[in-house]
Amino acid sequence: MCDIWAEYNQKKLVNQLRKYKHEVTGYEDYQEMLDKEKNLDAVIIATPDFWHAQHAIDCMKAGKACLLRKEMSNTLENAKKMVLAARETANCCRSAPAPQPSPLPPLLREDH
């Protein structure tokens, strides 16, 4: 798990995952995570869209499939770079919309 806001987001999520017996290491630098976590198959990139291209390209070059939250990129040029990197590395790079709040009350949802 990589998050630049280590004092809040990262600690909170790492502690939550450990509570459910998941072994997880928190990182502030995604390059360090890519260097150390060789068993990762894929990453979810949920950074601002102007960082998506560099993060996705670096992850694909490290052999990871990528799922991007929000739009793929803030420029057509960067989107093309990501598509080219996906072709060159034979890794998947996909964009998905950010999750929307459920209209169902929390007690009726399966994830609650």
C-alpha positions in Angstrom: 0.0 0.0 0.0 1.5 3.3 -1.1 0.2 6.7 0.0 2.0 10.0 0.4 -0.1 10.9 3.5 1.6 8.5 5.8 0.4 10.0 9.0 -3.3 9.5 8.3 -4.3 7.5 5.2 -1.5 5.1 5.1 -1.5 4.2 8.8 -5.2 3.9 8.9 -5.4 1.6 5.9 -2.4 -0.5 6.9 -3.8 -1.0 10.4 -7.2 -1.9 9.0 -5.7 -4.5 6.7 -3.6 -6.0 9.5 -6.7 -6.2 11.7 -8.1 -8.7 9.2 -4.8 -10.6 9.2 -3.4 -9.2 5.9 0.4 -8.8 5.8 0.9 -5.3 4.3 3.8 -2.8 4.2 3.1 0.9 3.8 5.2 3.0 1.5 5.3 6.7 0.7 7.3 6.2 -2.5 5.7 4.0 -5.2 9.2 3.4 -6.8 10.3 1.8 -3.5 7.2 -0.3 -3.4 7.8 -1.5 -7.0 11.4 -2.3 -6.1 10.6 -4.3 -3.0 7.2 -5.9 -3.6 8.1 -8.4 -6.4 4.9 -10.5 -5.8 2.5 -7.8 -6.8 0.5 -8.7 -9.9 -1.4 -5.4 -10.3 -1.8 -1.9 -8.8 -4.7 0.5 -8.4 -3.6 4.0 -9.2 -5.8 6.5 -7.4 -3.7 9.6 -7.7 -4.6 12.9 -9.4 -5.0 12.3 -13.1 -2.0 14.5 -14.0 0.2 11.8 -12.3 -1.5 8.8 -13.9 0.7 8.5 -16.9 4.1 8.4 -15.1 2.8 6.1 -12.4 1.1 3.7 -14.8 4.1 3.6 -17.2 6.5 2.9 -14.3 4.2 0.2 -12.9 3.8 -1.5 -16.3 7.5 -1.5 -16.9 7.8 -3.2 -13.5 5.5 -5.9 -14.8 2.3 -4.8 -13.1 -1.2 -4.5 -14.6 -2.8 -1.2 -13.8 -6.3 0.0 -12.9 -6.6 3.8 -13.0 -9.3 5.5 -11.0 -11.2 8.4 -12.6 -10.2 9.3 -16.2 -7.2 7.7 -17.8 -5.2 10.9 -18.2 -5.6 14.6 -18.2 -4.0 14.8 -21.7 -4.4 12.8 -24.9 -0.6 12.7 -25.3 -0.2 11.0 -21.9 -3.0 8.6 -22.6 -1.2 7.6 -25.8 2.0 7.1 -23.9 0.2 4.7 -21.5 -1.3 2.7 -24.4 2.1 2.4 -26.0 3.7 1.2 -22.7 0.9 -1.3 -22.3 1.6 -2.7 -25.8 5.4 -2.7 -25.2 5.2 -4.5 -21.9 2.2 -6.7 -22.6 0.5 -5.4 -19.4 -3.1 -4.4 -19.0 -3.8 -0.7 -18.3 -7.5 0.0 -17.7 -9.4 3.0 -16.5 -12.5 2.8 -14.3 -14.8 5.4 -12.8 -14.5 6.2 -9.1 -17.0 4.3 -7.0 -20.3 6.1 -6.4 -22.0 6.1 -3.0 -24.6 3.3 -2.7 -28.2 4.4 -2.7 -29.0 1.5 -0.4 -28.9 2.0 3.4 -25.7 0.5 4.8 -27.4 -2.4 6.5 -28.9 -3.6 3.2 -25.6 -3.6 1.3 -23.7 -6.9 1.0 -20.4 -5.1 1.7 -21.5 -3.9 5.1 
